[in-house]
Amino acid sequence: MGRFEEEGSPRTVEYEPASVKDLLVEMKDTAELLIDLSYSAVLHQGKDVAEEVLKLEEKMDVLQLRARMSLMLAARNPDEVEQLAPVLGVVGGADKISDAAGDIAKIVLEEIGLPDAMRGALGEAVEMLVRGTVAADSDYAGRTLQDVDLESQTGVRLIAIRRADDWILDPGPNTTVQSDDVVILRGPEGAIEDVYETLTGERYEPAEPVESEVEDLERAVDSIVLMKNLSELAVDLAYGSILFDNEQLAEEVANLEVEVDALQSRFEAWTLRAARDTEDPVTLRGLIHLGVATEVISDAALELSEGVLRDLDVHPVVELAVQESDEIITRTTIQEGSELDGTEVDEGVPETDVSTSVLAIRRPEGWHVGPDIDATIRAGDVVITKGTRSSAEAFEQLAA
């Protein structure tokens, strides 16, 4: 059995027979949700969301401990040890992401200090993420997600449910919403306010954006948002590289880690300059904490993909996890004269019949990344996409 600290008191975790594949999938889903929740807590000053981060961090502690126990029992000879080494990297990387997310949440919970300008850091087009408790008299209580048809009707997605101490990280059409469920919603601001009120019986009142009068502080805030987007992309690519044994994706993770390191250096310089013109420089402490935690997430992504970069064989347990993935991430270089050369990116690639999402575009001058990419694909671009296997193949053909 193993132990970890929970609010200052040790909690015992006993070994339970478990599928390493299932543990890896659950750790991946948990890590991705942790990143979303922790940054949302900071950008919207949400203490309730920050508290959910700490609950999820506790869940990750248990998952990583059980995964390590199972991996230790699985290694029976030197060849298997070599194959399991990258899997340990996946476990360790996910745990580092969890710890970094917890540190980000504590910026809000412990009121370490953040400038009001953080509330204006995200554009209106970016989706919001909110947390609410389902009221007993809610129209959604006791109904399945298929019956509610939330996303089709409103554009809002229910991405996770906490029911007492248990989490449903990937709720499906047959998942029933119950009263007292703590739900995590993602969607556009206007729509999410109506859904929140229907679910909880309370009005959702987002904080008003605040523009900073200190130019260097604006630059620091803009850079931390870009670091966040690049780190999230690095995690996506790292999982794609390990699950699909794709060295090209792993190389892009290394490129992103270098970019985040450079951004952090500039971010720290702008923050220090802003302190000179800020009435209370102590309010900038949280920004420094946020920059450090964000850089840790990009480092963790590199650890996730290290096995692929070192050309270590993928263990069969990872191959089994691949089979459960409906979507894949691909890296495609746009060739001169291809059908995609000159195509505009706007919520996908609408000028084609390919159902795929563009996560990022890398050019010699830098990265275009985030949900609000507004760019025209051109020859030489390295495009990172997510979609089905068939759409990925079609996208590759159009880029050739």
Buried (B, 14 or more C-beta within 10 A) or exposed (E): EBEEEEEEEEEEBEEEEBEBBBBBBBBBBBBBBBBBBBBBBBBBBBEEBBBBBBBBBBBBBBBBBBBBBBBEEBBEEEEBEBBBBBBBBBBBBBBBBBBBBBBBBBBBBEEBBBBBBBBBBBEEEBBBBBBBBBBEEBEBBEBBBEEBEBEEEBBBBBBBBBBEEEBBBEBEEEBBBBEEBBBBBBBBBEBBBEBBBBBBBEEBEBEEBEEBEBEBBBBBBBBBBBBBBBBBBBBBBBBBBBBBBBBBBBBBBBBBBEBBEEBBEEBBBBBBBBBEEBEEBEBBBBBBBBBBBBBBBBBBBBBBBBBBBEEBEBBEBBEBBBEEBEBBBBBBBBBEEBBBBEBEBBEBBEBBEBEBBBBBBBEEEEBBBBEBBEBEBBBEBBBBBBBBEEBBEBBBEBBE
